[in-house]
Amino acid sequence: MNLMFLNNVHIISYLAMLFLGLLVGKFCAWCSERLIAKKPIFSKEFVDENKKGLRKNYIYMISVAVIYVLILYRFGIQDTAAKNLELIKYLVVTPMLVLAFYIDFEHRIIPNRLTLTLFETGLIFTFLFGISNINFVKDMLLGMLVGGGIFVGLTLLGGLLAGKEAMGLGDVKLMGALGLLVGVQNILNITLLAFLLASIYSIVVLIYRSIKKNTDEYIAFGPFLTLAAILCIFLPKGIVVTVFFGICRNISNLLLKS
């Protein structure tokens, strides 16, 4: 076993990916401030700030760097550009997911510019994958319809039953963009995993708020969607759906036997 290689990738490649992730994370910190302020991202101010020493945001830098290294380990480096499309796609997409996570968590909003960029990225990769296999295009387009459709349905249902939106429009647009990027099986994975993560977090938060007597009940759902999307990169396709329905089937069998 060669200690210089990990999953058939040279250790130097991991170090290079780590460094790239730190740089991209630093740029994400800049993007976060600009998106919230609704200012242009690519501007002369970026050069000026960088000359003065761009304020470092280690949360973004470490998050992106760790994800980049894990993505490299997950997909490896193939011998042709076409075989590396999956790797390239997630290297492009994950910094935007990290941005959406932190912005929505802190400000409870997903900027339209960010969602639109995710959607445009999805269109580009759908086209690139579709060159070799038209079934990829069908899967991605169906993923967009299913992802957006589920959350449109939840929003309408919340309006009918509770008189208010169960999901924000930002979540609906984010799910449509994610569906276009990952396809129908993975968008179902993301949906189920996001609801599981949100349920666990909500229980903890509600207990904490009841102790502190805090009446703020709003919990942004975008961070759970983006976190689930990142986690699903490293999970087998369709595994969450398979496990979920397996558990449901076992529970129903137990209930029938009882």
Secondary structure as UniProt FT lines:
FT   TURN            3..4
FT   STRAND          5..6
FT   TURN            7..8
FT   STRAND          9..10
FT   HELIX           11..37
FT   HELIX           44..52
FT   HELIX           58..75
FT   HELIX           82..84
FT   HELIX           85..107
FT   HELIX           112..132
FT   HELIX           134..162
FT   HELIX           169..182
FT   HELIX           184..212
FT   HELIX           222..233
FT   TURN            237..238
FT   HELIX           239..257
//
